[in-house]
Amino acid sequence: AIVKKQIARLKEPSLKCVDLVVAELSNVVRVCTDKMARYPRLREETERIITTHVRQREQICKEQIILLIDCELA
């Protein structure tokens, strides 16, 4: 019972960590695409593709974290 409480407390910080990583990746993408200012369409498309991919992986990652914690609590 004691361990279950501690495991349950890991869920929120783990999901917050994913949010922080995504925010940092978004900042890095923005900085990198700013170097492509001479090619606005290429910059926009590159940023769109990368951002979409990161958002998809964010959802999958959060689902896996929730699943892992739920399995540990079972």
C-alpha positions as CSV (number, residue, x, y, z in Angstrom):
1,A,0.0,0.0,0.0
2,I,2.9,2.4,0.8
3,V,4.6,1.7,-2.5
4,K,1.4,2.1,-4.5
5,K,1.0,5.6,-3.1
6,Q,4.6,6.5,-4.1
7,I,4.1,5.0,-7.6
8,A,0.8,7.0,-8.0
9,R,2.7,10.2,-7.1
10,L,5.0,9.6,-10.1
11,K,2.3,10.1,-12.7
12,E,1.9,13.8,-12.6
13,P,5.6,14.7,-12.6
14,S,6.3,12.3,-15.4
15,L,3.6,13.9,-17.6
16,K,4.9,17.3,-16.7
17,C,8.4,16.2,-17.8
18,V,7.0,15.2,-21.2
19,D,5.4,18.7,-21.5
20,L,8.7,20.3,-20.6
21,V,10.6,18.3,-23.2
22,V,8.0,19.1,-25.9
23,A,8.3,22.8,-25.0
24,E,12.1,22.7,-25.3
25,L,11.9,20.8,-28.6
26,S,9.5,23.4,-29.9
27,N,12.0,26.2,-28.9
28,V,14.8,24.4,-30.6
29,V,12.8,23.9,-33.8
30,R,11.9,27.6,-33.8
31,V,15.5,28.6,-33.4
32,C,16.6,26.3,-36.1
33,T,13.9,27.3,-38.6
34,D,14.7,31.0,-38.0
35,K,17.9,30.3,-39.8
36,M,15.8,29.6,-42.9
37,A,14.4,33.1,-43.1
38,R,15.4,33.4,-46.7
39,Y,13.1,30.5,-47.6
40,P,9.7,31.3,-45.9
41,R,7.7,28.4,-47.5
42,L,10.4,25.9,-46.7
43,R,10.7,27.2,-43.1
44,E,6.9,27.0,-42.6
45,E,6.6,23.5,-44.0
46,T,9.6,22.3,-42.1
47,E,8.3,23.7,-38.8
48,R,4.8,22.3,-39.5
49,I,6.1,18.8,-40.2
50,I,8.4,18.6,-37.2
51,T,5.8,20.1,-34.8
52,T,3.2,17.7,-36.0
53,H,5.5,14.8,-35.5
54,V,6.5,15.9,-32.0
55,R,2.9,16.4,-31.0
56,Q,2.0,12.9,-32.2
57,R,4.9,11.4,-30.3
58,E,3.9,13.4,-27.2
59,Q,0.5,11.8,-27.1
60,I,2.0,8.3,-27.6
61,C,4.6,9.0,-24.9
62,K,2.0,10.2,-22.4
63,E,-0.2,7.1,-23.1
64,Q,2.8,4.8,-22.5
65,I,3.6,6.6,-19.2
66,I,0.0,6.3,-18.0
67,L,-0.1,2.6,-19.0
68,L,3.2,1.8,-17.3
69,I,2.1,3.5,-14.0
70,D,-1.3,1.8,-14.2
71,C,0.5,-1.6,-14.7
72,E,2.7,-0.9,-11.7
73,L,-0.3,-0.1,-9.6
74,A,-2.2,-3.2,-10.6
